[in-house]
C-alpha cells in the first residue's frame, strides 16, 4: 500500500501544478493589450535647409593659419574622430586622455549602467516568483490537550519534532499591461541615460578642442601685448626726455603715460585667462592643475578643416544626443500615462504552495506527508480620495510638457547648426578684414622703419607704427581663433559622429 500512497501524493501535487497552469493560461488570454497610449515616434522636421540662404564656400585668406576656404557638403556624414581633421598630435593625445579619465564621462557611463541594470531587474515581473523554505521545529505539547501530531510522541513528555520543506509560487498576470508599461518606462529611462552619456562625451570632446584653441589664442595675444607694453614704455621714456627738454607738452606726456598704463593693465587679465584655460584643460583630462599637460598649442600648429559635412535637418534629430534624450523622456512620459491608468484597475494574483511536513527527517516525502494549495485573489481600488484619478491627469500633463520640451530641443538643435553656419561665413569675412588690416599695418611699419633709417621719421613715429602692428596682430589672432572654434562648434552641433563609435552604441 505504501507505493500507492506515494503516487497519490505525486498526483495531488501534479494536480496543483496543473490547476495553477490552467489559471495562468486563462489569465494570459487577457493580457493581449496594455492600457494607455501606445508611443509614436515624433515625425522629423519638414526642412530642407538650415538657413534662408543657400550655403556657399567661404572666402579664403591665403598665407595664414585658418585662412583656408571651407566647403559645405550637404548630407555629409560626421566622422567619429572629427578632431583629427585639425592635424594636431598634441590635441589628439589630450582628447584620448580626457576620454579615458574625465570624471563626468565616467559618472555618465556609470549612470547608464545603473539604468540598464534597473531595466533588467524590472523585467523580472513578467515571470512567476518561486521561493523555497525549510522549517525545523521542536515543541512540547500540553499534557491537558490531545496531541496534535498524527504520530506517537514521547510518553508523558509530549515532545515532538516537525520538519517542513515547501515551495511557493506566486504570479501576477499583466492583465491590463501595468508591468509592460513599467518596463517600457524603464527602457525609455535607460535610453535617456544612454544619450545623456553621449551628450557628455560630445561636450567633453568639443570643450577640449575649443580649450586648446583658446589657449593658443591667449598665447598669441600675450606675445603681442608684451611687445605693445615694451613699445609704450619706450614711447613714454622718449616723451619724458622731450618734456624735460621742452620739446613736448605735459599733456602729450600724460596721454602717453595713460596709454602705457592701459597696456600694462591689459596683461594680467590675459595671463590669468591663460592660466585658467590651462587648468581647465587639465581638469577635462581628469588631472589636477599642477598636472597640466606640458604641450602648448599654437594656431600655426592647427590646420583648418576645409571640407565640412552638413547633415540634413531630418537626419539631425537622429544624431543629436540631446534630441534623442528628449525623445526618450517623451517616451517615458507616455508610458507613465499607462502606468497611472492601470493603477486604477483591478489586479489579479495566483499562488500555489506544495511541500511535505513530517515529525522526522526520514519520513519526509513519504506517503501522507505531502500538502499543497492553490489560490487566486483579485484586488481593486474602490476609494482613494481621487488620488489615482489626479495621478493619471498629472501623467497626461507631464506628457504634454515632455512633448513641448522635445519640440523646443529640436528647434534649438536646428538653431545651433544655423547659427554656426552663419558664424563660419562671417568668420571668414572677418579674418579677411583682419588680415587686410594686419597687411596694412605691416606695410606702415616697414615704411616707418625705412624712413627712420633715412632720418625722415622720428623714433616716436616708428614705435607708433610698431604698436599699431601688434594691435593688428591681436585682432588677427582672434579672427583666426574664431574660425577654428566655430568649426569645432559645427561638428558638435551636428552630433559629433558618436554613431560611428562602438563604445557609445554598445551596452556598457
Beta strands, then each sheet from edge to edge (+ up, - down):
strand 1: 71-74
strand 2: 129-140
strand 3: 159-171
strand 4: 307-310
strand 5: 347-358
strand 6: 370-379
sheet 1: 1+ 4+
sheet 2: 2+ 3- 5+ 6-
end
